[in-house]
Amino acid sequence: MALPVPPSEAKKLIEAFLADPELRSYIEVRLGELFASKSETDKHIAALNQQHRELLEELRREMAAVMKRLEEGDKERQALLARIDELLKRLAEHDKKFEETMAELRAHDKKFEEMLAELRAQREQTDARLKQHDSDIEALSRRMDSTLGALGARWGVASEASFRDAMQALLEESFPVKVERYQAFDTEGLVFGDPDQVELDLIIRNGEVIAVEIKSSMSKGDMYTFLRKVRFYERKENRKVTRKIVVSPMVDYRAKPVAQRYQIEVYSFPDNIPLPEEKRG
């Protein structure tokens, strides 16, 4: 193991090295074999510095490009954020208008419900008044029916007789016909079910017999009664009735099918009664 050289001795060695040209040359040769020369080292350092500068320049360019992209992205981000802020503002305004509209609708609904409640109350009052009115009309109708029924019963008999007399005078004076009131007693009760008097109005012209029933009102039962009176006449007198006519201002709808079934002509007004045509000579 080598012993350390004291500083004083080292200094002497260095001075001797510098003073001895051969030793100095030998050492420089040996060092040149181990290490590069100063000029080469300077060149190498210069090359490294150049590479370093180039790398720094490239790094600056890349950083500038990155910063530019970042700035452009920041602008886009700022624009996007501004657009989002605008949309949020418009949405807030829309929400405000929507709430105002909903408040108006709720107010309208409240008024509508109040109006409906008022209308329902008015309708209930109207229904109550109409119900009372209908009740009053029904009571009045019953009183009128009773009064008119009594009057009609008396007037009907009188009007039938008056109309029958007028028809007889009109037909006999204006046309070559004979009007007669046929009366016979039904001993077998064929017409009314029990023996009773049967009366039938007849218009006779040139052997043709027309049976006429004149009544203030004609029911279904009245139509069948008229038919039985006609058949009673035909059987008892052995004469054929060629036409059957009913004259009445009020004919029950249930009596009309009976008239159609048995070829009974129904007239509501005497002006509509067709008279027998003149025989052509």
PyMOL commands that set and color helices and strands:
alter all, ss='L'
color gray80, all
select helices_A, chain A and resi 7-19+21-34+38-174+220-237+256-261+270-272
alter helices_A, ss='H'
color red, helices_A
select strands_A, chain A and resi 178-186+196-205+208-214+241-247+264-267
alter strands_A, ss='S'
color yellow, strands_A
deselect
rebuild
show_as cartoon
